[in-house]
């Protein structure tokens, strides 16, 4: 694998990282193996387990706080080259790199049993959506829906506008910023078992706020599916 992620749009037959022969899903075998796996992690938040926590299914934080999700499936750490691929996809529109991660997500994370009954993409702030022109989580949900056969509910979870961007905030600031930020649109009941689709989970505050919103709307079993997790 090369150290630099290619930002051009490769042909479908080429690996989106090294431009070598694509062996399926947009990545060559070597580059797929080189993606940084999460390793032993908490079942609910996907944070790496400390040496003292190895053998447990939950980290100490989840034991204390009881987050709304029952399970998080996040196959990769937010490190090179995954971080560069996600940034190129989100901020430069290189969809081939986002698609490659989404198409290999199932191979890396595995299919849960029982399967969720629906996939719900994390909503973007309306102003940011207008600026970017597309929702990466909606596209990820579509790709994952096609690969798993699970239906996507693209507009049931919505976000109010006017909230500060999360990227520069601490965990406590994110929690305050996200109170009442999300709502469920429509009157039809949600399926009992759903997966919330994110691109990157950082502090987990956003996923937690969305999860509580979905729980209040009647979801009984909640999973968080994402491409990458920051340590």
N, C-alpha and C positions, 0 to 999 in steps of 0.2 A: 504493500500500500504506500502511496506517496503521502507526504506530510501536508500537502496543500489540497484543499477541496476545490474541484473545478467548478466554476460558476457559469459556464456556458451551458446551453441546452444540448445535451448529447442525443444521439440517435437512440432509439429504443433498444438497439442491440449492444449498447455500450454501458459499462458501469458508470454511474454518475459521479463516483469519487475519482477513480484512476483512469477512466476511459478505456479500460481493458474490456475483454469480452464479457458481456452480461450473461450470467448463468441462471437468470430468472429473478424477477422482481426488481430489476434496475441496479443490482449490485453483483460484482464478481464474488466468487467463493472466498477469496482472501480478504477482501474488504468487509464482507459480511461477518467473518470471524473476528475481525479487528474492531468491530463496534464495541464500546465499553459496556459490558453487561452489569446490571445492578448488583448481582451477587446476593448473598444472604441478606434479606431485608424484612422489615415489618410487614405483616400481612395486610394491615389496614392503611398505612400511610406510605409504605415502600421506602422509608428511610433505612439506610444501612444499619444493621444491628451491631452494637458494640461487642467486644470480645466477651464481656460479662453477660450479654444478652443472647449469645449464640445458643441455639437449641430451643429458644422460646419463639413463639409465633408473633408476639407483639413487642414493640419497644415500650420503654417505661412511660414515655409521653402519652402514647395511646391508652395504656393501662390507666393513666390518671385522668385523661380528658374525655375518653369515649367519643371519638369523632363519628360523624353520621354515616360514613361509608363502612360497609362490611369487609370490603376487599379492594385493594389497589393493584392493578396489573400494569406495570411500567418496566419494560424490558431493559432500558439503557440509562446510563448516567449521562448527565448533561456535560459532556466533555468532548474533546476533539475525537473524531470528526462530526459527531452527532450535533454538537452545539452549532458548528458552522453550517451544517446542512439545514438545520431548523431556521437559523438566522437568514440564510440565503432564500429560503422558501418564504418566510414571513415578510421580510423587508425588501427583497429584491425580486420577488415573484418567480423564482426558479422552482416551479411546481414539480419538476422531475425529481428533485431531491426530497421534497416532502412525500411524494408518491412512493419513492423507493423505501423510505422508512415505514410508511403505512402498509405497503405490500409485504414487508418482511416482519411486521409486528406480530402476526398470528404465529409465524414460525418461531419467533423468539419468546413470546409470552404464553403461548398455548391457549387452546379453547377451553373456557371454563365450563364446568358442568355443575348445576344446570345452567343453560345459557340465559343471558338476559333476554327479556321479551322485546326490548327496544333500546336503541342508542340515542342519546340526547346530547348534542354538541353544546359546549359551553358558549354562551352568547357573548358577543363583543359589545363594547360601548358603541352606541349608534354613531357618534361623531368619528370615532376611530375607524369604524366600518366604512363610512363614506370616504375617509381619507385613503384607506388601503385599497378599497375596491373589491375585496373578497374576504371571506371568513375562513381562516385556516382550519378552525375546529369543525366547521360545517363540511369542508372538503375532506378532512380526515375521517369524519363520521361516514361520509359517502363511500370512501375507499374501504373502510372497515366493514361497512354494511354489505358491500358487494362481496368481500372475501369471506364473510361469516354467514351471510344469508339472513342477518338480523335486520329488521326494519328500522329506519331512521325517523325520528320525530324532530324535524329541523327547526321548528319555531315555537315549541311549547314552553321552553325556558327562555325568558327574556331578561334584559338588563336595563335599568333606568339609566339615562344619560347624566352627565355632569359630575361623575365621580373622578377623583384623582387617579392618574395612572399608577398601577401597582408596583412597577419595576423598581422604583427608587425608595420604596417604603419598607420599614421594619415589619416584623411579624405583628406586633401590637398595633402599629399604625394601619396595617392592612386590615386587621380585624375591625377597627373602628370605621375605616373607609367603606367597608363592605356591608355594614349593617343595613338591612332593607334595600340592598342594591338589586336584588333579583326577584322575579315574580313568575308565576306559571300562568301562561295565557290560555284562554279557552276553558270551557266548562266540562269537556269530556274527561272522565277519570283517566289518570295515568296508569300504565301497567304496574303491577306489583313489584316487578324486578326489572331494573333498568341499569344501564351503564352510562355514566357521564364521560364525555369525550373531551380531553384537554390535550394541548400540545406539550407543555412543560409544566410540571408541578415544582414550585419553589418552596415557600414556607408552608404551603398547604392551606393557607387562609382562604383563598378564593374557592378552592374545591370544597372546603368545609362550609362556607356560606351558601354555595349552590346546593350542597347536599342537604343542609337543614331546610332550605326552601322546598326541595323535592320531597323530603320526609313529611313536611307539613301538608303537602298536596296529596299524600296518601301512598307514596312509594314505601314498600315494606323491606325490600332488599336492594341495596345500592352498591354499585361498583364504580371505581374510577379507573378509566383506561387512558393512558397518556403515552407519548413517545419517550419522554425522558424525565428524570428526577434530579434536581440539584442535591448534593450531599447536605 
